Amino acid sequence: MLLRVDGSDVYAYTGARPPDRTRPSVVFVHGAANDHSVWALQSRYFAHHGRNVLAVDLPGHGRSGGAALPSVEAIADWIPALLDAAGIGAAALVGHSLGSLAVLAAAAHHPDRVTRTALVGPAVPMPVSDALLDAAQANDHVALEMINAWSFSPGKQLGGSPVPGMWLTGSGLRLMERTRPGVLHTDLAACHEYAGGLEAAAALCCPALLILGARDLMAPPRGAQALIAALADPRVVTLADCGHALMAEQPDAVLDALSAFLPAP
């Protein structure tokens, strides 16, 4: 599905179901150098179980046009424009990594547009090492290699995909290799520079779920503790033996947590 948002075409996967705005809506927002495909299982499940689903490619990512948005705040303010283009009044927002910061900020800044917020692999703050930022700015392939190595728990780097025949680290690297030059650095810089996370958490009016990976090196669980403390009523699910690529490593566990959190229509 293509939507026109702020003058650019934006792709949104609807879970192989036609849009139905009479149903409760769920919007999935991916992380740095990713696209809608990281939500394949979760978005399809909710689309086939009574929800109106949009798993978006952020501007400059995947099949979407335009330039990558330069800050978490810019993505947060773009989300209501996406909802307007789709004819949706309010939606539950689910975000991973950079996307988790964006949906947190969107829920705080636009409370009338957000019913629930699920943060997958969050950390506040979310600092990025100088070495990784420099490699990304140079469009050096080593930046992708570092992220990929840090995104999977040790066991999953050797195999262990829940889908027979799938190579987790190979698939993760190939996904990022499709990213346009400069986009990864823009995404990482947005994570690194975002300073409003705790204020956004304190202002949050809707229920919040956090899904953490116990072996996450990109956004370690300790980095979410201040965020959890700032939320009025957080619900926290920690997945053992799981890294930052939670939807790839433990797709069913992520789906179970989201399904328990998002009310049935």
NORNORBEL-V733853 format. One record per backbone hydrogen bond with DSSP energy under -1.0 kcal/mol. NH is the residue of the N-H (numbers start at 1). CO is the residue of the C=O. If there is no record, write none. Layout:
nh:NH co:CO
nh:NH co:CO
This chain:
nh:3 co:10
nh:5 co:8
nh:8 co:5
nh:10 co:3
nh:12 co:1
nh:13 co:55
nh:23 co:20
nh:26 co:52
nh:27 co:92
nh:28 co:54
nh:29 co:94
nh:34 co:31
nh:38 co:35
nh:39 co:36
nh:40 co:37
nh:43 co:39
nh:44 co:40
nh:45 co:41
nh:46 co:42
nh:47 co:43
nh:48 co:44
nh:49 co:46
nh:51 co:46
nh:52 co:24
nh:54 co:26
nh:55 co:13
nh:56 co:28
nh:57 co:11
nh:60 co:65
nh:61 co:58
nh:64 co:61
nh:65 co:9
nh:75 co:71
nh:76 co:72
nh:77 co:73
nh:78 co:74
nh:79 co:75
nh:82 co:78
nh:83 co:79
nh:84 co:80
nh:85 co:81
nh:86 co:82
nh:87 co:84
nh:88 co:83
nh:91 co:113
nh:92 co:25
nh:93 co:116
nh:94 co:27
nh:95 co:118
nh:96 co:29
nh:97 co:120
nh:99 co:96
nh:101 co:97
nh:102 co:98
nh:103 co:99
nh:104 co:100
nh:105 co:101
nh:106 co:102
nh:107 co:103
nh:108 co:104
nh:109 co:105
nh:110 co:106
nh:113 co:110
nh:115 co:91
nh:117 co:207
nh:118 co:93
nh:119 co:209
nh:120 co:95
nh:121 co:211
nh:124 co:223
nh:133 co:129
nh:134 co:130
nh:135 co:131
nh:136 co:132
nh:137 co:133
nh:138 co:134
nh:139 co:136
nh:140 co:135
nh:143 co:140
nh:145 co:141
nh:146 co:142
nh:147 co:143
nh:148 co:144
nh:149 co:145
nh:150 co:146
nh:151 co:147
nh:157 co:153
nh:166 co:163
nh:171 co:167
nh:172 co:168
nh:173 co:169
nh:174 co:170
nh:175 co:171
nh:176 co:172
nh:177 co:173
nh:179 co:176
nh:183 co:180
nh:186 co:182
nh:187 co:183
nh:188 co:184
nh:189 co:185
nh:190 co:186
nh:191 co:187
nh:192 co:188
nh:193 co:189
nh:200 co:196
nh:201 co:197
nh:202 co:198
nh:203 co:199
nh:209 co:117
nh:210 co:235
nh:211 co:119
nh:212 co:237
nh:214 co:239
nh:215 co:242
nh:216 co:213
nh:223 co:220
nh:224 co:221
nh:228 co:224
nh:229 co:225
nh:230 co:226
nh:231 co:227
nh:235 co:208
nh:237 co:210
nh:239 co:212
nh:245 co:151
nh:246 co:244
nh:249 co:245
nh:250 co:246
nh:254 co:250
nh:255 co:251
nh:256 co:252
nh:257 co:253
nh:258 co:254
nh:259 co:255
nh:260 co:256
nh:261 co:257
nh:262 co:258
